[in-house]
């Protein structure tokens, strides 16, 4: 993912964060203080609650990329539609990059 490609993911990230906050798994913070997950605006930080995410969390965290979709499914957030034009591959990954 290119650094400029993160912004379209923010809406879904916030939806998942709110759903997990309602379940008591996460806290939504602003300026280091917990805020109501249903009424915040602006930049936020997230932290696990004392209860944490429950059994199996370590395995999900070690799974890396699979952890976020699992959280979205658990929170009941639908998967995003594919990007227009399909997935883009980095030229070097496809063997199209030149040698240095």
Number of C-alpha atoms within 10 A of each C-alpha: 8 6 6 7 8 9 9 11 10 10 10 15 16 15 17 23 23 23 21 22 21 15 12 15 18 23 24 23 17 16 9 10 10 15 15 13 19 11 7 14 9 5 8 16 14 16 14 14 13 10 9 12 16 8 8 8 12 11 10 15 12 10 11 9 10 11 15 15 14 12 18 19 12 12 18 13 15 12 10 9 6 8 9 7 6 7 8 9 9 12 10 10 8 8 9 9 10 7 6 3
